[in-house]
Amino acid sequence: MSTTCHDDITVDPTGSRSVPVRMPLRRTRNFRYLRLSRVLSVGGSSVTLVAMPVLVYQETKSPFLVSLVAASEALPYVLFGLLAGAVADRAHRRRLMVAADLLNCACVGSVPLAAALGALTPAHVLTAAFLSSTLYVFFDAAGYGLVPAAVGRAGSPRPTARCGAARRPYGSPARRRPAP
């Protein structure tokens, strides 16, 4: 009996039955692209989370302004987390992810541009940090919502966990060996 594979369903040529087939994630092109986009975005956002407070400290030597930058990077999750999830559920998720990352690039790119022009201020860095984190919240919400579309609803728990592991620089905790 020969079968034809389409996405995650193997269909009998007679059409009498279909059997779900679990495809390795590395063979799922859409998931590979989604995970790559998340790894790159998380990497850039992580660097920004560290660089913005360091930049403010180097420019002002003010611990208060550094704490304001750190707070402005964390606040968007509280303020916009639910809204981002609702928008991601109603919008075209890939377009939302691309738009959020492009706007984030412009936002973060404005900081070195302002520094090169001699116009960088702590307010500019605070605004850029807040906007960058806000845009990442929308990217993140769309990314998690896109996993079932990339791999199918039946196989989405494992890929969702792998995308979540992309947020941690040390990888998946399941792959680490316990200390002896």
Disulfide bonds with the S-S distance in Angstrom:
none
